[in-house]
């Protein structure tokens, strides 16, 4: 059986309280706090690969090790949260972890919630009806939301334009990333 060319991840809405340049250390801390190995072992019996790049290895152009904050490091995460707070960072409500219910994500988001609480960040689960979940996330309801992508063709661009180009806001750019430099790089590619 060929490997499943898919990604399971959490997106951050850049227009939410987690977005903005001033919250970069917070977003890095969130990533470092998530114990991907625990999720893989406890929820998926070790059947998943932890991502270190943007695409699965089967996609031409794949590069390993692109993510500098994807290894579980709660100590570094706590340090970044402290630095972010020392620089004036604060949240106006607990981080909402959005997910579609009755789709097998409950155990994953429970681990993520505990991981965030372990580094001093309040987090609450925001379960949504699976019928409307992606419509609501595309409309901007995402804060820290459960997402995924399945490659229909083994090409690097399969998710890149859809998930990262500003022209895809209100579509698959659920993170609502609006960065002219990113748009230019995608357009050039």
Buried (B, 14 or more C-beta within 10 A) or exposed (E): EEEEBEBBEBBBBBBBBBBEEEBEBBBBBBBBBBBBEBBBEBBEEEEBEEBBBBBBEEBEEBEEEEEEBBBBBBEBBBBBBBBBBEEEBEBEEBBBBBBBBEEEBEEBBBBBBEBBBEBEBEBEBBBBEEEEBBEBBBEBBBBBBBBEBEBEEBEBEBBBBBBBBBEBBEEBBBBBBBEEEBBEEBEEE
